[in-house]
Amino acid sequence: MNIQLVAVIQTYPWQCMECKTCIICRDPFDEDKMLFCDECDRGYHSFCVGLKQIPVGRWTCDMCGMCASCLRRSPGEGSASRWKHEYTKPRDGAEAQFLQTLCSACSRLFRSGNFCPVCLKVYRNDESDLPMVCCDMCDRWVHTDCDGINEKEYAQLAKTKSKYSCVLCRGEREERMDSFHRKNRNKNS
């Protein structure tokens, strides 16, 4: 168990695998249909949460689910909505690494490449509440706060139309998702 999970299970009457009951129906039976939340380790029967089968990969219960981008506590509209778990794209034989849990709407934006590559928060093309700049090297949009650009520097970039290289292209931060918007970087390689 990881440290975060241990901290969570200390906040409620946790049950071991042999004693685990479904949080919804309180039934300990049908162990083959029992799934466990990756955030809190509570047990749920797949049929009690409206699933026909045990999902592959991560699963988050409704008590723990929260979108890492918009902070919604619901995965989407309707009872069929499920949390989307985003992973790195495996390369060179490495395993995919878990990145974040998103609601359905934010997952669609993330998978289409509409996210800041530093904080991984999604953006909608019509948003203007958080200033962003487009990197001339990798063609990705980065929040100014994520790259330490203050208002004065942002205004200067907009005014002069000077070339901008993001914190990732400058090698000052580690790349977590490098499979999106690489067209300009690939040209320079």
BAFI-3210 file (N, C-alpha, C; in Angstrom, 3 decimals, decimal comma, padded with zeros to 6 digits):
// residues 189
n [1|2|3|4|5|6|7|8|9|10|11|12|13|14|15|16|17|18|19|20|21|22|23|24|25|26|27|28|29|30|31|32|33|34|35|36|37|38|39|40|41|42|43|44|45|46|47|48|49|50|51|52|53|54|55|56|57|58|59|60|61|62|63|64|65|66|67|68|69|70|71|72|73|74|75|76|77|78|79|80|81|82|83|84|85|86|87|88|89|90|91|92|93|94|95|96|97|98|99|100|101|102|103|104|105|106|107|108|109|110|111|112|113|114|115|116|117|118|119|120|121|122|123|124|125|126|127|128|129|130|131|132|133|134|135|136|137|138|139|140|141|142|143|144|145|146|147|148|149|150|151|152|153|154|155|156|157|158|159|160|161|162|163|164|165|166|167|168|169|170|171|172|173|174|175|176|177|178|179|180|181|182|183|184|185|186|187|188|189]
n.u [000,841|000,444|001,642|-000,304|-002,700|-002,654|-002,928|-005,559|-007,097|-006,868|-008,748|-011,269|-013,302|-011,500|-011,413|-009,971|-008,942|-010,190|-012,365|-013,783|-016,622|-019,294|-019,692|-022,130|-024,288|-023,595|-022,965|-020,871|-020,476|-020,082|-017,409|-015,926|-017,034|-016,397|-014,980|-012,346|-011,801|-009,285|-008,430|-009,343|-009,659|-012,076|-014,624|-016,730|-019,480|-019,545|-022,046|-023,522|-022,691|-023,494|-022,050|-021,378|-019,278|-016,052|-013,958|-011,034|-007,813|-007,371|-009,823|-012,170|-014,157|-017,398|-017,305|-014,673|-013,989|-012,830|-012,378|-009,212|-008,687|-010,953|-012,111|-014,600|-017,007|-018,374|-018,382|-019,575|-022,513|-025,409|-026,008|-024,388|-021,926|-018,406|-015,366|-012,402|-009,242|-006,117|-003,091|000,492|001,916|003,257|006,713|009,624|009,533|008,845|006,573|003,217|002,478|000,412|-001,329|-003,489|-006,918|-009,838|-012,913|-015,512|-015,838|-013,475|-011,597|-012,042|-011,098|-008,431|-007,477|-007,623|-005,567|-005,769|-004,421|-002,346|001,039|002,617|001,217|-000,847|-003,531|-006,644|-007,788|-010,262|-010,892|-012,188|-011,680|-010,512|-009,632|-007,260|-004,123|-002,246|000,573|001,863|004,219|006,934|008,623|007,547|004,886|002,845|000,405|000,973|000,326|000,883|001,579|002,576|005,009|006,304|005,954|005,415|002,902|003,918|005,989|004,416|002,806|004,836|005,722|003,417|003,263|005,677|005,821|007,802|009,920|009,012|010,043|009,084|009,133|009,549|010,730|013,034|014,261|014,024|012,078|010,724|009,493|006,207|004,163|004,736|003,638|001,964|001,356|003,952|004,963|006,525|008,863|009,822|010,547|012,792|014,613]
n.v [-001,190|002,244|005,362|007,422|005,964|004,515|006,638|007,414|005,081|005,035|006,745|005,654|002,768|000,375|-002,674|-005,909|-008,081|-010,616|-009,976|-008,070|-006,245|-005,268|-001,840|-000,732|-002,733|-004,210|-006,874|-009,704|-011,624|-013,030|-012,593|-012,653|-010,699|-008,400|-005,199|-002,846|000,379|002,414|004,617|004,601|001,983|000,801|-001,716|-002,791|-004,294|-005,100|-005,075|-003,550|-000,980|-000,480|-001,655|-004,013|-005,734|-006,300|-003,538|-003,053|-002,126|000,966|001,987|004,194|005,045|006,664|008,190|008,990|009,993|012,657|015,137|015,825|018,077|019,954|019,748|018,617|016,610|014,597|012,097|012,677|013,264|011,410|007,981|006,129|007,242|007,243|007,568|008,687|007,397|008,580|007,777|007,614|007,258|004,216|003,737|002,398|-000,132|000,468|000,588|001,856|004,808|005,953|009,012|010,881|011,310|011,967|013,737|012,884|014,930|016,506|014,538|014,034|016,446|016,327|014,046|014,973|016,682|019,178|020,445|021,764|021,044|021,046|021,237|019,556|020,220|020,630|022,703|024,798|025,925|028,369|029,627|032,212|032,834|031,964|032,963|031,880|030,698|029,905|027,530|027,949|025,938|023,322|023,580|023,598|024,704|026,527|027,270|030,511|030,813|028,267|028,317|030,300|032,910|036,267|038,935|041,205|040,154|038,494|040,349|041,603|039,490|039,151|041,626|041,997|039,752|037,876|034,929|032,072|029,683|026,920|025,850|023,122|022,497|023,942|022,318|022,545|021,449|018,206|016,138|014,880|014,024|013,368|012,917|014,534|017,233|017,636|018,464|020,700|020,418|017,979|018,665|020,157|018,331]
n.w [000,000|-000,753|000,681|000,655|000,457|002,859|004,668|004,085|004,704|007,404|008,307|008,486|009,449|008,396|006,452|006,280|003,548|003,912|005,489|004,147|003,130|000,930|000,491|-000,182|-000,136|002,065|002,008|002,252|000,356|-003,017|-003,874|-006,210|-007,703|-006,479|-006,241|-005,631|-004,439|-005,743|-004,407|-001,748|-000,866|-000,191|-000,464|-003,151|-004,765|-008,173|-009,447|-007,661|-008,075|-010,592|-012,669|-015,209|-015,279|-013,730|-013,917|-015,993|-014,927|-013,120|-010,657|-009,289|-006,543|-006,001|-003,683|-003,458|-005,921|-007,919|-010,269|-011,514|-012,942|-013,343|-010,885|-010,372|-008,646|-009,744|-012,267|-014,682|-016,724|-015,954|-014,930|-016,135|-016,490|-016,001|-014,143|-015,727|-016,193|-016,700|-018,346|-018,886|-022,154|-022,969|-023,678|-025,227|-023,947|-021,338|-018,520|-018,545|-016,753|-014,113|-014,399|-013,768|-012,588|-014,352|-015,135|-017,504|-019,479|-019,209|-019,753|-022,478|-023,562|-022,693|-024,037|-026,596|-026,665|-025,496|-023,107|-020,501|-020,658|-018,418|-015,862|-016,464|-016,521|-018,154|-020,892|-022,371|-025,630|-025,687|-023,312|-021,177|-018,715|-017,502|-018,335|-021,165|-023,063|-026,286|-027,087|-029,246|-029,972|-029,404|-029,944|-028,015|-025,629|-022,715|-019,316|-018,050|-015,358|-014,801|-016,010|-014,763|-015,694|-015,354|-015,213|-016,518|-018,138|-019,717|-021,087|-022,524|-024,163|-025,750|-026,976|-028,433|-030,007|-029,816|-029,991|-028,134|-025,812|-024,045|-020,559|-020,511|-023,000|-022,692|-020,915|-018,181|-016,619|-015,987|-018,554|-018,712|-020,331|-023,406|-025,912|-027,350|-029,583|-030,840|-033,214|-034,119|-032,601|-033,519|-036,141|-035,670|-034,801]
ca.u [000,000|001,212|001,478|-001,588|-003,772|-002,589|-003,503|-007,018|-007,757|-006,837|-009,855|-012,538|-013,097|-011,002|-011,597|-008,989|-009,510|-011,060|-013,544|-014,324|-018,017|-019,659|-020,111|-023,525|-025,264|-023,013|-022,854|-019,493|-020,451|-019,768|-016,073|-015,440|-017,631|-016,011|-013,888|-011,841|-011,432|-007,836|-008,149|-009,683|-009,667|-013,392|-015,103|-018,020|-019,835|-019,681|-023,469|-024,051|-022,326|-024,001|-021,119|-021,661|-018,074|-014,980|-013,176|-009,597|-007,048|-007,784|-011,234|-012,372|-015,556|-018,012|-016,901|-013,311|-013,794|-012,793|-011,610|-007,960|-008,607|-012,025|-012,472|-015,965|-017,125|-019,160|-017,645|-020,291|-023,970|-026,016|-025,464|-023,416|-020,641|-017,327|-014,125|-011,411|-007,899|-005,148|-001,766|001,502|001,988|004,496|007,739|010,854|009,292|008,474|005,151|002,444|002,385|-000,824|-001,159|-004,563|-008,299|-010,589|-014,317|-015,646|-015,615|-012,054|-010,859|-012,126|-010,174|-007,068|-007,117|-007,483|-004,356|-006,054|-003,984|-001,028|001,924|003,311|000,310|-001,786|-004,910|-007,190|-008,343|-011,195|-010,386|-012,863|-011,368|-009,533|-009,391|-005,863|-003,307|-001,394|001,419|002,145|005,652|007,322|009,398|006,732|003,519|001,885|000,011|001,417|-000,126|001,994|001,983|003,342|006,352|006,854|005,873|004,560|002,043|004,755|006,639|003,351|002,469|005,980|005,665|002,302|003,537|006,825|005,699|009,094|009,868|008,885|010,381|008,499|009,979|009,867|011,683|014,302|014,826|013,979|011,099|010,658|008,347|005,356|003,321|005,401|003,093|001,039|001,808|005,408|005,329|007,622|010,075|010,312|011,170|014,098|015,496]
ca.v [000,000|003,475|006,229|008,131|005,020|004,247|007,810|007,390|003,983|005,309|007,659|004,927|001,379|-000,420|-004,122|-006,700|-008,814|-011,704|-009,427|-006,989|-006,287|-004,214|-000,610|-000,425|-003,727|-004,799|-008,312|-010,131|-012,689|-012,690|-011,999|-012,532|-009,489|-007,297|-004,356|-002,001|001,721|002,638|005,774|004,377|000,544|000,286|-002,740|-002,603|-005,266|-004,429|-004,876|-002,512|000,343|-000,384|-002,193|-005,395|-006,523|-005,596|-002,794|-003,297|-000,944|001,690|002,289|005,126|005,082|007,991|008,964|009,497|010,559|014,095|015,437|016,524|019,323|020,911|019,472|018,089|015,409|013,638|011,793|013,160|013,216|010,086|006,911|005,340|007,952|006,676|008,332|008,307|007,390|008,859|007,188|007,943|006,308|003,461|003,782|001,657|-001,239|000,931|000,472|003,099|005,345|006,682|010,467|011,571|010,901|013,084|013,530|012,561|016,119|016,861|013,462|014,264|017,546|015,841|013,114|015,721|017,497|020,483|020,508|022,334|019,905|021,141|020,871|018,588|020,704|020,849|024,017|024,883|026,960|029,645|030,127|033,288|033,158|031,703|033,269|030,801|031,039|028,759|027,311|027,900|024,726|022,099|023,918|023,315|025,851|026,404|028,353|031,399|030,490|027,022|028,607|031,422|034,153|037,244|039,724|042,099|039,326|038,028|041,481|041,800|038,427|039,432|042,871|041,879|038,539|037,192|033,472|031,571|028,285|026,583|025,300|021,742|022,522|024,452|021,264|022,944|020,579|016,880|015,855|013,787|013,596|013,909|012,372|015,490|018,513|017,622|018,627|021,644|019,876|016,933|019,302|020,675|017,214]
ca.w [000,000|-000,761|001,857|000,554|000,766|004,302|005,343|003,893|005,414|008,838|008,620|008,574|009,896|007,276|006,548|005,537|002,410|004,366|006,164|003,320|002,696|-000,006|001,178|-000,511|000,341|003,284|001,807|002,013|-000,641|-004,413|-003,869|-007,585|-008,278|-005,589|-006,685|-004,553|-004,869|-005,700|-003,557|-000,332|-000,631|000,182|-001,375|-003,811|-005,790|-009,474|-009,730|-006,759|-008,607|-011,956|-013,663|-015,598|-015,007|-013,034|-014,905|-016,083|-014,522|-011,924|-010,462|-008,182|-006,105|-006,024|-002,502|-003,651|-007,245|-008,152|-011,465|-011,201|-013,694|-013,027|-009,492|-010,245|-007,821|-010,517|-013,503|-015,864|-016,665|-016,039|-014,089|-016,895|-016,534|-015,193|-014,081|-016,734|-015,627|-017,759|-018,153|-019,878|-023,249|-022,755|-024,724|-024,962|-023,029|-019,998|-018,192|-018,472|-015,400|-013,855|-014,339|-013,064|-012,812|-014,928|-015,492|-018,932|-020,319|-019,168|-020,414|-023,921|-023,870|-022,464|-025,106|-027,851|-026,560|-024,903|-021,715|-020,238|-020,454|-017,127|-014,765|-017,053|-016,453|-019,491|-021,189|-023,482|-026,535|-025,456|-021,974|-021,113|-017,312|-017,173|-019,517|-021,668|-024,204|-027,140|-027,282|-030,652|-030,199|-029,385|-030,358|-026,941|-024,826|-021,326|-018,424|-017,700|-013,986|-014,812|-016,511|-013,995|-016,467|-014,667|-016,105|-017,326|-019,152|-020,608|-021,945|-023,412|-025,173|-026,654|-027,696|-029,337|-030,817|-029,788|-029,898|-026,762|-025,587|-022,746|-019,505|-020,862|-024,112|-022,146|-020,085|-016,769|-015,962|-016,600|-019,426|-018,240|-021,454|-024,586|-027,156|-027,948|-030,120|-030,959|-034,613|-034,313|-031,996|-034,412|-037,271|-035,268|-034,388]
c.u [000,876|000,843|000,133|-002,744|-003,799|-003,212|-005,027|-007,658|-007,709|-007,981|-011,202|-012,253|-012,754|-011,221|-010,524|-009,705|-010,491|-012,366|-014,296|-015,776|-018,260|-020,184|-021,598|-024,497|-024,822|-022,847|-021,400|-019,359|-020,159|-018,415|-015,533|-016,018|-017,298|-014,858|-013,535|-011,404|-009,920|-007,451|-008,371|-009,711|-011,005|-013,842|-016,495|-018,252|-020,001|-021,153|-024,106|-023,719|-022,685|-023,045|-021,459|-020,475|-017,054|-014,164|-011,696|-008,876|-007,601|-009,298|-011,360|-013,845|-016,080|-017,634|-015,547|-013,122|-013,840|-011,899|-010,382|-007,866|-009,670|-012,558|-013,927|-015,940|-017,956|-018,422|-018,314|-021,782|-024,448|-025,297|-024,427|-022,035|-019,645|-016,135|-013,174|-010,031|-006,898|-003,765|-000,791|001,422|003,311|005,432|008,921|010,677|008,914|006,971|004,493|002,336|001,085|-000,518|-002,207|-005,913|-009,072|-012,056|-014,376|-015,326|-014,136|-011,202|-010,890|-011,153|-008,723|-006,613|-007,014|-006,280|-004,566|-005,708|-002,609|-000,083|002,687|002,414|-000,712|-003,250|-005,381|-007,652|-009,309|-010,730|-011,015|-012,562|-010,337|-009,188|-007,952|-005,014|-002,370|-000,565|001,714|003,650|005,942|008,132|008,500|005,268|002,477|001,638|000,324|000,847|001,072|002,494|002,847|004,775|006,961|006,860|004,918|003,789|002,848|005,437|005,622|002,973|003,588|006,000|004,578|002,608|004,620|006,742|007,028|008,893|009,844|009,209|009,932|009,518|010,371|010,904|013,041|014,971|014,826|012,979|011,059|009,367|007,538|004,486|003,926|004,850|002,118|001,785|003,328|005,862|006,505|008,931|010,670|010,995|012,589|015,084|016,362]
c.v [001,240|004,355|006,951|007,212|004,699|005,406|007,813|006,295|004,155|006,225|006,962|003,505|000,459|-001,904|-004,818|-007,462|-009,905|-011,198|-008,397|-007,249|-005,144|-003,013|-000,339|-001,425|-004,433|-006,318|-008,697|-011,156|-012,153|-011,982|-011,790|-011,312|-008,245|-006,511|-003,388|-000,661|001,899|003,815|005,483|002,908|000,013|-000,712|-002,440|-003,785|-004,504|-004,131|-003,829|-001,104|000,460|-000,865|-003,650|-006,306|-005,655|-004,841|-003,168|-002,008|-000,319|001,865|003,150|005,164|006,524|008,839|009,632|010,246|012,070|014,334|016,266|017,864|020,337|020,769|019,046|016,829|014,333|013,364|012,293|013,070|011,781|009,035|006,062|006,000|007,317|007,613|007,800|008,440|007,532|008,348|007,751|006,912|005,550|003,555|002,941|000,558|-000,827|000,743|001,841|003,514|006,125|008,172|011,124|010,963|012,121|012,715|013,297|013,753|016,501|015,793|013,631|015,370|017,089|014,963|013,790|016,667|018,870|020,498|021,150|021,162|019,934|020,651|019,818|018,989|020,992|022,287|023,890|026,046|028,327|030,244|031,248|033,641|032,919|031,983|032,107|031,342|029,761|028,684|027,200|026,645|023,491|022,332|023,544|024,594|025,581|027,569|029,210|031,115|029,237|027,231|029,822|032,743|035,104|038,084|040,616|041,322|038,823|039,138|041,737|040,747|038,712|040,632|042,678|040,690|037,785|035,696|033,062|030,089|027,939|025,945|023,849|021,683|023,060|023,426|021,582|022,145|019,258|016,715|014,706|013,227|014,149|013,385|013,321|016,720|018,618|017,998|019,577|021,103|018,807|017,502|019,750|019,573|016,741]
c.w [000,000|000,434|001,836|000,926|002,255|005,076|005,235|004,721|006,928|009,267|008,732|009,052|008,720|007,525|005,722|004,424|002,839|004,980|005,316|002,936|001,733|000,783|000,958|000,098|001,630|003,204|001,547|000,884|-002,043|-004,512|-005,280|-008,299|-007,441|-006,208|-005,573|-005,116|-004,713|-004,819|-002,065|000,081|-000,116|-000,883|-001,901|-004,745|-007,101|-009,775|-008,819|-007,238|-010,094|-013,038|-013,964|-015,320|-014,271|-014,080|-014,862|-015,686|-013,260|-011,877|-009,214|-007,832|-006,121|-004,810|-002,708|-004,959|-007,266|-009,358|-011,085|-011,920|-013,269|-011,607|-009,299|-009,399|-008,514|-011,824|-014,769|-015,651|-016,775|-015,228|-014,816|-016,947|-015,574|-015,215|-015,138|-016,099|-016,762|-017,370|-019,177|-020,994|-023,098|-023,961|-024,277|-023,918|-021,620|-019,780|-018,201|-017,010|-015,253|-013,738|-013,456|-013,397|-013,278|-015,118|-017,006|-019,828|-020,350|-019,841|-021,930|-024,340|-023,741|-023,625|-026,468|-027,796|-025,957|-023,413|-021,636|-019,952|-019,128|-015,997|-015,171|-016,907|-017,872|-019,642|-022,351|-024,345|-026,306|-024,080|-022,044|-019,673|-016,880|-018,406|-019,865|-022,825|-024,975|-027,386|-028,777|-030,990|-030,339|-029,736|-029,313|-026,145|-023,360|-020,513|-018,056|-016,288|-013,930|-015,289|-015,809|-014,746|-015,760|-015,698|-017,039|-018,461|-020,181|-021,594|-022,959|-024,525|-026,208|-027,540|-028,763|-030,282|-030,885|-029,621|-028,429|-026,736|-024,167|-021,801|-019,796|-021,982|-023,661|-021,234|-018,598|-015,953|-016,708|-017,382|-018,844|-019,347|-022,728|-025,900|-027,854|-028,458|-030,226|-032,365|-034,810|-033,736|-032,921|-035,655|-036,946|-034,899|-035,522]
res [m|n|i|q|l|v|a|v|i|q|t|y|p|w|q|c|m|e|c|k|t|c|i|i|c|r|d|p|f|d|e|d|k|m|l|f|c|d|e|c|d|r|g|y|h|s|f|c|v|g|l|k|q|i|p|v|g|r|w|t|c|d|m|c|g|m|c|a|s|c|l|r|r|s|p|g|e|g|s|a|s|r|w|k|h|e|y|t|k|p|r|d|g|a|e|a|q|f|l|q|t|l|c|s|a|c|s|r|l|f|r|s|g|n|f|c|p|v|c|l|k|v|y|r|n|d|e|s|d|l|p|m|v|c|c|d|m|c|d|r|w|v|h|t|d|c|d|g|i|n|e|k|e|y|a|q|l|a|k|t|k|s|k|y|s|c|v|l|c|r|g|e|r|e|e|r|m|d|s|f|h|r|k|n|r|n|k|n|s]
***
